[in-house]
Amino acid sequence: MEKTSIKPRAPLGEIGPDGLIRIARVVEEFGIPVVRATAGQRLLLAGIRPGDYEAVRAALGGGEAHCPHYVQACPGRAGCSHALADGPDLGLELEALLAEMVLPAKVKAGVSSCPRSCAESLVRDLGLVGRSSGWSLYFGGNAGMKPRVGDLLAGKLSAAESLGLARRVLEFYAREGKAKERTARFVERIGLDAVREAVLQGKTKDSERSVRQAALVLA
């Protein structure tokens, strides 16, 4: 008999005591045989009987129990001496943004507080990397069967500017992307210039220059 799985929503991989107790009770009640940590900082409950899926989802919290999108983040200044920014704070805002959006396909985001990129930001659909000059935002990365390094959209951004640009590029993707088309294939199809033209309108010459300079550094 074919079985299914579910990943309970856990912003930045954090699950409080009540959430852990709820998950443990659901696993015991429905006899779920496998619970494992994923690379995306979530828990995977696998081996759920198809007839139990909706009941499991309801027991985990209904609509809030699962979100196809997620944000992976490093500890930031509170947990790493290399951090140049507070990744978890921005990551939580980005996770809330993703949870409210309807997108063509799942979106994986990475928020790294320094260029070491422990949250794998450059191979995520949406990636943020903290630098001494501010945040750099990347779009269209993928670590799957056809890997792709995300394209730099802008650098030297404040946290607020990063979140605003993330919203604009995701809204553009929501409008123009095809069903089940991941961001990597989306960028390849329409071209990076089209993405930048759509989401960087109104940016200052200094911002545009920072994109070119960062691109040269990465080349």
C-alpha positions as MATLAB code, in Angstrom:
seq = 'MEKTSIKPRAPLGEIGPDGLIRIARVVEEFGIPVVRATAGQRLLLAGIRPGDYEAVRAALGGGEAHCPHYVQACPGRAGCSHALADGPDLGLELEALLAEMVLPAKVKAGVSSCPRSCAESLVRDLGLVGRSSGWSLYFGGNAGMKPRVGDLLAGKLSAAESLGLARRVLEFYAREGKAKERTARFVERIGLDAVREAVLQGKTKDSERSVRQAALVLA';
ca = [
       0.000    0.000    0.000;
       1.403    3.378   -1.024;
       2.128    5.669    1.889;
       2.734    9.401    2.171;
       4.624   11.909    4.297;
       4.355   15.399    5.735;
       6.839   18.003    6.992;
       5.362   20.041    9.860;
       6.061   23.736    9.520;
       9.062   24.789   11.627;
      10.321   28.318   10.883;
      14.143   28.202   10.683;
      14.013   24.678   12.107;
      12.751   25.831   15.499;
      10.107   23.721   17.276;
       9.088   24.623   20.820;
       8.142   22.191   23.609;
       4.418   22.255   22.740;
       5.178   21.531   19.088;
       7.473   18.630   19.950;
       4.864   17.147   22.289;
       2.171   17.513   19.621;
       4.333   15.800   17.002;
       5.226   12.968   19.377;
       1.554   12.374   20.165;
       0.617   12.358   16.470;
       3.433    9.920   15.651;
       2.303    7.597   18.432;
      -1.433    7.886   17.704;
      -1.134    7.171   13.986;
       1.744    4.718   14.185;
       3.988    6.777   11.914;
       7.118    4.627   11.476;
       9.712    7.216   10.423;
      10.620   10.647   11.825;
      13.826   12.171   10.523;
      15.524   15.567   10.287;
      15.821   16.975    6.765;
      18.556   19.104    5.192;
      16.074   21.994    5.231;
      15.925   22.086    9.039;
      12.523   20.406    9.279;
      11.161   17.087   10.520;
       9.839   14.555    8.028;
       7.036   12.270    9.188;
       7.105    9.402    6.687;
       5.067    6.269    6.197;
       1.654    7.845    6.862;
      -1.256    5.752    5.618;
      -3.131    7.681    2.859;
      -6.394    7.435    4.772;
      -4.775    9.071    7.798;
      -3.190   12.020    5.972;
      -5.904   14.624    6.577;
      -6.353   13.531   10.190;
      -2.590   13.798   10.773;
      -2.528   17.235    9.193;
      -5.433   18.384   11.355;
      -3.790   17.002   14.492;
      -0.593   18.903   13.651;
      -2.428   22.187   13.325;
      -4.465   22.179   10.123;
      -3.429   24.713    7.501;
      -0.417   25.760    9.552;
       0.843   22.203    9.736;
       2.589   22.231    6.393;
       4.081   24.746    3.983;
       5.850   23.705    0.749;
       8.255   26.630    1.105;
      10.869   27.002    3.796;
      13.805   29.097    4.958;
      17.092   27.604    6.073;
      19.207   29.949    8.215;
      22.492   29.937   10.091;
      22.670   30.915   13.807;
      23.788   34.487   13.107;
      25.650   36.676   15.601;
      24.133   34.871   18.576;
      25.797   31.587   17.664;
      28.719   32.250   15.316;
      31.787   34.478   15.576;
      31.973   34.791   11.767;
      28.501   36.328   11.412;
      28.351   39.792    9.890;
      24.568   40.166   10.196;
      21.581   38.767   12.084;
      20.355   36.074    9.732;
      17.689   34.490   11.974;
      15.757   37.762   12.376;
      15.597   38.318    8.613;
      14.960   34.622    8.034;
      11.829   34.664   10.193;
      10.451   37.639    8.244;
      11.202   35.880    4.972;
       9.566   32.671    6.200;
       6.393   34.597    7.082;
       6.436   36.199    3.624;
       6.718   32.821    1.891;
       3.915   31.360    3.999;
       1.459   33.982    2.724;
       2.320   33.657   -0.973;
       0.886   31.414   -3.683;
       3.788   30.482   -5.955;
       4.155   28.258   -9.054;
       6.355   25.731   -7.250;
       8.053   25.197   -3.920;
      10.626   27.797   -2.944;
      13.634   27.037   -0.789;
      15.372   30.029    0.756;
      18.711   30.336    2.505;
      19.804   33.135    4.828;
      23.516   33.140    5.630;
      24.977   35.712    7.992;
      28.368   35.744    6.249;
      29.907   34.735    2.890;
      30.707   31.255    4.210;
      27.077   30.597    3.285;
      26.334   27.847    5.807;
      22.645   28.077    4.846;
      23.547   27.174    1.232;
      22.175   30.505    0.026;
      23.761   30.373   -3.445;
      21.974   27.146   -4.389;
      18.542   28.134   -3.079;
      15.646   29.605   -5.029;
      16.117   32.750   -2.973;
      19.366   33.389   -1.132;
      20.585   36.127    1.185;
      24.229   36.507    2.207;
      25.356   38.943    4.894;
      28.470   41.009    4.214;
      30.123   43.914    6.026;
      28.513   46.237    3.450;
      25.021   44.772    3.848;
      22.944   41.947    2.406;
      23.367   40.437   -1.078;
      20.278   38.823   -2.635;
      20.469   35.921   -5.080;
      17.658   34.342   -7.110;
      17.258   31.164   -9.143;
      19.614   28.768   -7.391;
      19.062   25.021   -7.282;
      20.932   22.075   -5.767;
      18.878   19.336   -7.421;
      19.455   17.109  -10.434;
      20.474   20.116  -12.528;
      22.421   22.353  -10.115;
      22.494   26.105  -10.659;
      24.149   28.912   -8.704;
      21.698   31.747   -8.080;
      22.124   35.081   -9.839;
      22.986   38.174   -7.857;
      20.158   40.708   -8.054;
      21.514   43.378   -5.716;
      24.036   43.982   -2.956;
      24.662   46.417   -0.095;
      21.034   46.093    1.019;
      19.577   46.759    4.445;
      17.374   44.076    5.985;
      14.259   46.052    4.987;
      15.521   46.521    1.434;
      16.327   42.810    1.203;
      12.837   41.828    2.285;
      11.267   44.321   -0.134;
      13.325   43.037   -3.059;
      12.528   39.442   -2.082;
       8.827   40.263   -2.179;
       9.097   41.932   -5.587;
      11.010   39.109   -7.235;
       8.684   36.470   -5.756;
       5.621   38.403   -6.913;
       7.131   38.586  -10.398;
       7.807   34.841  -10.302;
       4.225   34.240   -9.135;
       2.864   36.234  -12.107;
       5.150   34.934  -14.843;
       6.201   31.463  -13.732;
       4.632   28.302  -15.117;
       2.977   25.718  -12.879;
       5.604   23.550  -11.142;
       8.428   25.594  -12.710;
      11.202   26.109  -10.159;
      12.999   29.454  -10.085;
      16.178   28.075  -11.696;
      14.301   26.980  -14.808;
      12.235   30.188  -14.704;
      15.343   32.382  -14.883;
      16.809   30.229  -17.635;
      13.599   30.575  -19.631;
      12.989   34.318  -19.395;
      16.553   35.523  -18.802;
      18.216   37.349  -15.929;
      17.888   40.727  -17.656;
      14.094   40.365  -17.689;
      14.076   39.591  -13.975;
      16.293   42.547  -13.118;
      14.274   44.911  -15.301;
      11.074   43.852  -13.575;
      12.252   44.071   -9.964;
      15.051   46.657   -9.883;
      13.088   49.576  -11.325;
      13.661   52.699   -9.288;
      16.953   51.471   -7.851;
      19.707   54.070   -7.613;
      22.833   54.048   -9.756;
      24.806   53.141   -6.644;
      22.667   50.016   -6.191;
      23.111   49.032   -9.829;
      26.860   49.594   -9.513;
      26.982   47.333   -6.454;
      25.403   44.536   -8.514;
      28.101   44.841  -11.155;
      30.898   45.047   -8.598;
      29.675   42.002   -6.668;
      29.280   40.056   -9.905;
      32.913   40.814  -10.764;
      34.027   39.602   -7.350;
      32.106   36.325   -7.803;
      33.340   35.732  -11.364;
];
